[in-house]
Amino acid sequence: MTDTGWDIIVVGAGSAGAAFAARSAERGRRVLLLEAGPDYRSAQMHEAWRSPNPVRALLDPTAVEGMVWMGVASSRTDRQAPAPYWRGRGVGGSSSINGQIAIRPPMEDFDDWAAAGCAGWSWRDVLPYFAKLEDDEEFGDEPYHGRGGPTPIFRMPRERWGGADAALAAAALAAGHAWAPDVNAPGAAGVSPYPINSRAGRRVTVNDGYLEPARSLPGLTVRGDALVDQVVFAGDRAVGVRAVVGGTMVTEYADEIVLSAGVIHSPAILMRSGLGPAADLRRLGIAVRRDLPVGRGMQDHPMIVVELPLTREAAVKTADDRHTNVCVRYTSGPGGAPHDMMFVSLNQNVLSMEAADTRFPAGGFGVWLNQNHSRGVLTLTSADPQAQPEVRERMLSDSRDLRRLREGVRALVELARGPEAATVVAGSVEAANKRLFAVLDDDAALDEHLLATAVDAQHGTSTCRMGAPGDAATVVDPSCRVLGVEGLRVVDASIFPSVPRANTNLASIMVGELMADRLQGAL
């Protein structure tokens, strides 16, 4: 222990923070991991969240209580009112409540990051950490995969797919998409089984994979129910954090402060600490330490679902039947970035965590924009750490995104209308999607429908963007250091320059792994 208290304080025990804290403690650092939600051992996790299908937990109020940040809301598009934006709370973070998708972004994402000024974040740089974090039971011996890591990678065999899974795969293959058995292989595109972070049909979180094995280490202290208010500074150097613990404000000190509180709460902590847009901070009476674009640039994946009224034979039979097993990653028309679109199967409609359809016969095909141009804004509403920020995702505010989602929806409808889907549908697809089909052939009317009904995939990123220090959009440099101050880093999905062309959980874990390694050499 140093004379400041701890070597490192990590704020947030989610996908990035748990990995970062555990690996840092393994390297001999004295780490204090502060989590706003409950700290619990793996055996104490509510059984509903272990299920392959998150709907089971959504139907159980006792499972939601304490595991989800209440009061966090977001407007998805400029046409929509705010609605709940679910974020995991407690050790494990969102890895405890998400859809258990363990898909890597394609290699083009990271080469784009490097080209945009994020030196050290190319595909070649990050690949070893993706391999290190995983235990891929099917492809672990491939040179671009790994065995024995904390995150199991499982793919549901075809004979256990649901009705919508099989129908989407057959329809996409008939439409000319290739078969790609491993979507996490470099360059993979087409129809793939989803990789899932589960073992023996049970969710494995970062609390299970990283924190549980590390709890016996002398250097790791995990403290739950610790709501961090702000970073403490001595001059321009971060030296600690103030946190509400048991109703009392306490201060802890360390040589290095690492915020891993996620896309919503890392920027909120920075802004309460005087690091953010100067005019916004002054309106709240917060002294401005550095004028930085914190909260600017948020992205997520806008998604539209075509509902399928499934036959009883094709529908999920129990709340533990997997809700999705198949994705189709593809490139849009001329001018589209590689892998910029995604089709997904829904054996049961889970449009978003606040809008799950609990009718077992209802399934669907979904399409989302994997790569986006639109950017949202997160704004602090109060200096009170209990207050949640205002989030406006502003999805589809860029006309390029609206055009590509429009084309993607029309392509999705063709799959839903085809003979492959007909084998699992009872009744009329048109009748189940009246509002969509009424505007399908009218660009302007369809755009209005998309703006009114698009949901996100709960894949928020980019509120503390990483980039070249001279870039006006940059909050942290390629070493994750907050610009203009010392001893303070952000290590989570909020630093992603853009939302990756994949679900975000695996990439967040990778960031924790990579930065624990790099920070070891920097301290």
Secondary structure as the mmCIF struct_conf table of DSSP 4:
data_model
#
loop_
_struct_conf.conf_type_id
_struct_conf.id
_struct_conf.beg_label_comp_id
_struct_conf.beg_label_asym_id
_struct_conf.beg_label_seq_id
_struct_conf.end_label_comp_id
_struct_conf.end_label_asym_id
_struct_conf.end_label_seq_id
TURN_TY1_P TURN_TY1_P1 ASP A 3 THR A 4
BEND BEND1 GLY A 5 GLY A 5
STRN STRN1 TRP A 6 VAL A 11
BEND BEND2 GLY A 14 GLY A 14
HELX_RH_AL_P HELX_RH_AL_P1 SER A 15 GLU A 26
TURN_TY1_P TURN_TY1_P2 ARG A 27 GLY A 28
STRN STRN2 VAL A 31 LEU A 34
BEND BEND3 ALA A 36 GLY A 37
HELX_RH_3T_P HELX_RH_3T_P1 SER A 42 GLN A 44
BEND BEND4 MET A 45 MET A 45
HELX_RH_3T_P HELX_RH_3T_P2 GLU A 47 ARG A 50
BEND BEND5 SER A 51 ASN A 53
TURN_TY1_P TURN_TY1_P3 PRO A 54 PRO A 54
HELX_RH_AL_P HELX_RH_AL_P2 VAL A 55 LEU A 58
TURN_TY1_P TURN_TY1_P4 LEU A 59 LEU A 59
HELX_RH_AL_P HELX_RH_AL_P3 PRO A 61 VAL A 64
TURN_TY1_P TURN_TY1_P5 GLU A 65 MET A 67
STRN STRN3 VAL A 68 VAL A 68
TURN_TY1_P TURN_TY1_P6 MET A 70 GLY A 71
STRN STRN4 ALA A 73 SER A 74
STRN STRN5 SER A 75 SER A 75
BEND BEND6 ARG A 76 THR A 77
TURN_TY1_P TURN_TY1_P7 ASP A 78 ARG A 79
BEND BEND7 GLN A 80 GLN A 80
STRN STRN6 ALA A 83 PRO A 84
STRN STRN7 GLY A 88 GLY A 88
BEND BEND8 GLY A 90 GLY A 90
TURN_TY1_P TURN_TY1_P8 VAL A 91 GLY A 92
HELX_RH_3T_P HELX_RH_3T_P3 GLY A 93 SER A 96
TURN_TY1_P TURN_TY1_P9 ILE A 97 ILE A 97
BEND BEND9 ASN A 98 ASN A 98
STRN STRN8 ILE A 101 ILE A 101
HELX_LH_PP_P HELX_LH_PP_P1 ILE A 103 PRO A 106
HELX_RH_AL_P HELX_RH_AL_P4 MET A 107 ALA A 115
TURN_TY1_P TURN_TY1_P10 ALA A 116 GLY A 117
TURN_TY1_P TURN_TY1_P11 ALA A 119 GLY A 120
BEND BEND10 SER A 122 SER A 122
HELX_RH_AL_P HELX_RH_AL_P5 TRP A 123 LEU A 133
STRN STRN9 GLU A 134 ASP A 136
TURN_TY1_P TURN_TY1_P12 GLU A 137 ASP A 141
BEND BEND11 GLU A 142 GLU A 142
TURN_TY1_P TURN_TY1_P13 PRO A 143 TYR A 144
BEND BEND12 ARG A 147 GLY A 148
BEND BEND13 PRO A 150 PRO A 150
STRN STRN10 THR A 151 ARG A 155
HELX_RH_3T_P HELX_RH_3T_P4 ARG A 158 ARG A 160
HELX_RH_AL_P HELX_RH_AL_P6 GLY A 163 ALA A 174
TURN_TY1_P TURN_TY1_P14 ALA A 175 GLY A 176
HELX_LH_PP_P HELX_LH_PP_P2 HIS A 177 ALA A 178
STRN STRN11 TRP A 179 TRP A 179
BEND BEND14 PRO A 181 PRO A 181
TURN_TY1_P TURN_TY1_P15 VAL A 183 ASN A 184
BEND BEND15 ALA A 185 ALA A 185
TURN_TY1_P TURN_TY1_P16 PRO A 186 GLY A 187
STRN STRN12 GLY A 190 PRO A 193
HELX_LH_PP_P HELX_LH_PP_P3 TYR A 194 TYR A 194
STRN STRN13 PRO A 195 ILE A 196
STRN STRN14 SER A 198 ARG A 199
TURN_TY1_P TURN_TY1_P17 ALA A 200 GLY A 201
STRN STRN15 ARG A 202 ARG A 203
HELX_RH_AL_P HELX_RH_AL_P7 VAL A 206 VAL A 206
HELX_RH_PI_P HELX_RH_PI_P1 ASN A 207 LEU A 211
HELX_RH_AL_P HELX_RH_AL_P8 GLU A 212 ALA A 214
TURN_TY1_P TURN_TY1_P18 ARG A 215 SER A 216
BEND BEND16 LEU A 217 LEU A 217
TURN_TY1_P TURN_TY1_P19 PRO A 218 GLY A 219
STRN STRN16 LEU A 220 ARG A 223
BEND BEND17 ASP A 225 ASP A 225
STRN STRN17 ALA A 226 ALA A 234
TURN_TY1_P TURN_TY1_P20 GLY A 235 ASP A 236
STRN STRN18 ARG A 237 VAL A 245
TURN_TY1_P TURN_TY1_P21 GLY A 246 GLY A 247
STRN STRN19 THR A 248 LEU A 259
HELX_RH_AL_P HELX_RH_AL_P9 GLY A 262 ARG A 272
TURN_TY1_P TURN_TY1_P22 SER A 273 GLY A 274
STRN STRN20 LEU A 275 GLY A 276
HELX_RH_AL_P HELX_RH_AL_P10 ALA A 278 ARG A 283
TURN_TY1_P TURN_TY1_P23 LEU A 284 GLY A 285
HELX_LH_PP_P HELX_LH_PP_P4 ILE A 286 VAL A 288
BEND BEND18 ARG A 289 ARG A 289
STRN STRN21 ARG A 290 ASP A 291
TURN_TY1_P TURN_TY1_P24 VAL A 294 GLY A 295
STRN STRN22 ARG A 296 MET A 298
STRN STRN23 GLN A 299 GLN A 299
STRN STRN24 PRO A 302 PRO A 309
STRN STRN25 LEU A 310 LEU A 310
TURN_TY1_P TURN_TY1_P25 ARG A 312 ALA A 314
BEND BEND19 ALA A 315 ALA A 315
BEND BEND20 THR A 318 THR A 318
TURN_TY1_P TURN_TY1_P26 ALA A 319 ASP A 320
BEND BEND21 ASP A 321 ASP A 321
BEND BEND22 HIS A 323 HIS A 323
STRN STRN26 VAL A 326 TYR A 330
BEND BEND23 GLY A 333 GLY A 333
TURN_TY1_P TURN_TY1_P27 PRO A 334 GLY A 335
HELX_LH_PP_P HELX_LH_PP_P5 GLY A 336 ALA A 337
TURN_TY1_P TURN_TY1_P28 PRO A 338 HIS A 339
STRN STRN27 MET A 341 LEU A 346
BEND BEND24 ASN A 347 GLN A 348
STRN STRN28 VAL A 350 VAL A 350
BEND BEND25 LEU A 351 SER A 352
TURN_TY1_P TURN_TY1_P29 MET A 353 GLU A 354
BEND BEND26 ALA A 355 ALA A 355
STRN STRN29 ALA A 356 ALA A 356
TURN_TY1_P TURN_TY1_P30 PHE A 360 PRO A 361
STRN STRN30 ALA A 362 LEU A 369
BEND BEND27 ASN A 370 GLN A 371
STRN STRN31 GLY A 376 THR A 379
BEND BEND28 ALA A 383 ALA A 383
TURN_TY1_P TURN_TY1_P31 PRO A 385 GLN A 386
BEND BEND29 ALA A 387 ALA A 387
HELX_LH_PP_P HELX_LH_PP_P6 GLN A 388 PRO A 389
STRN STRN32 GLU A 390 ARG A 392
TURN_TY1_P TURN_TY1_P32 MET A 395 LEU A 396
BEND BEND30 ASP A 398 ASP A 398
HELX_RH_AL_P HELX_RH_AL_P11 SER A 399 ARG A 417
BEND BEND31 GLY A 418 GLY A 418
HELX_RH_AL_P HELX_RH_AL_P12 PRO A 419 ALA A 422
TURN_TY1_P TURN_TY1_P33 THR A 423 VAL A 424
STRN STRN33 VAL A 425 VAL A 425
BEND BEND32 GLY A 427 GLY A 427
HELX_RH_AL_P HELX_RH_AL_P13 VAL A 429 ALA A 432
TURN_TY1_P TURN_TY1_P34 ASN A 433 ASN A 433
HELX_RH_AL_P HELX_RH_AL_P14 LYS A 434 VAL A 439
TURN_TY1_P TURN_TY1_P35 LEU A 440 ASP A 441
HELX_RH_AL_P HELX_RH_AL_P15 ASP A 443 THR A 453
STRN STRN34 VAL A 455 ASP A 456
BEND BEND33 GLN A 458 GLN A 458
STRN STRN35 THR A 461 THR A 461
BEND BEND34 THR A 463 CYS A 464
STRN STRN36 MET A 466 MET A 466
TURN_TY1_P TURN_TY1_P36 PRO A 469 GLY A 470
BEND BEND35 ASP A 471 ASP A 471
TURN_TY1_P TURN_TY1_P37 ALA A 472 ALA A 473
BEND BEND36 VAL A 475 VAL A 475
STRN STRN37 VAL A 476 VAL A 476
TURN_TY1_P TURN_TY1_P38 PRO A 478 SER A 479
STRN STRN38 ARG A 481 VAL A 482
TURN_TY1_P TURN_TY1_P39 LEU A 483 GLY A 484
STRN STRN39 GLU A 486 GLU A 486
BEND BEND37 GLY A 487 GLY A 487
STRN STRN40 LEU A 488 VAL A 490
BEND BEND38 ASP A 492 ASP A 492
HELX_RH_3T_P HELX_RH_3T_P5 ALA A 493 ILE A 495
BEND BEND39 PRO A 497 SER A 498
BEND BEND40 ARG A 501 ALA A 502
BEND BEND41 THR A 504 THR A 504
HELX_RH_AL_P HELX_RH_AL_P16 ASN A 505 ALA A 522
#
